[in-house]
Amino acid sequence: MRLQTSAETLALRQAVEHGDLDWESRLLAVHHTLAATPTTGDDGTISGRWLTAHARFHSVLGEGGPNAQNPGV
């Protein structure tokens, strides 16, 4: 788990360093959506809308890094 955390921290750092204003604007917008979306539904299970918003946030986050054209890198 520490290796995954280190990799995610590095990816975030690189995204912030390499992302442009357009990327930053998209990231803020998807973060706003994620923050405003309830995590769970009325039945207590994880919300499908939250899962979608969460996945979109991480997708846009990755678009700011130097490997955005090579997502498998």
C-alpha positions in Angstrom: 0.0 0.0 0.0 2.9 2.4 0.7 4.2 1.9 -2.9 0.7 2.8 -4.3 0.5 5.9 -2.0 4.0 6.9 -3.2 3.0 6.5 -6.8 -0.2 8.4 -6.4 1.6 11.2 -4.6 4.2 11.5 -7.4 1.4 11.4 -10.0 -0.4 14.2 -8.2 2.8 16.3 -7.9 3.6 15.8 -11.6 0.0 16.7 -12.6 0.1 19.9 -10.7 3.5 20.8 -12.2 2.5 20.0 -15.8 -1.2 20.8 -15.9 -2.3 23.9 -17.6 -5.1 26.4 -16.8 -7.6 24.4 -18.8 -6.7 21.2 -16.9 -6.9 23.0 -13.6 -10.3 24.4 -14.5 -11.6 20.9 -15.4 -10.2 19.5 -12.2 -11.9 22.1 -10.0 -15.2 21.4 -11.8 -15.1 17.7 -11.4 -13.9 18.1 -7.8 -16.9 20.3 -7.1 -19.2 17.6 -8.6 -17.5 14.9 -6.5 -17.7 16.9 -3.3 -21.4 17.7 -3.9 -22.4 14.1 -4.6 -23.6 12.0 -1.7 -21.3 9.0 -1.1 -24.1 6.6 -0.2 -27.6 6.2 -1.3 -30.7 6.0 0.9 -30.1 2.2 1.3 -26.6 2.8 2.7 -24.7 1.4 -0.3 -22.1 3.3 -2.3 -23.9 5.6 -4.7 -23.4 4.9 -8.4 -23.3 8.6 -9.1 -20.5 9.1 -6.5 -18.5 6.2 -8.1 -18.9 7.9 -11.5 -17.9 11.3 -10.1 -14.9 9.7 -8.3 -13.7 7.9 -11.4 -14.1 11.1 -13.5 -12.1 13.1 -10.9 -9.2 10.6 -11.1 -9.4 10.6 -14.8 -9.1 14.4 -15.1 -6.4 14.4 -12.4 -4.3 12.0 -14.6 -4.7 14.2 -17.6 -2.5 16.9 -16.1 0.6 14.7 -15.7 3.5 14.3 -18.2 2.3 10.8 -19.1 -1.3 11.9 -20.0 -0.8 10.7 -23.6 0.4 7.3 -22.2 -2.0 6.5 -19.4 -0.4 3.1 -18.9 2.9 4.6 -18.0 
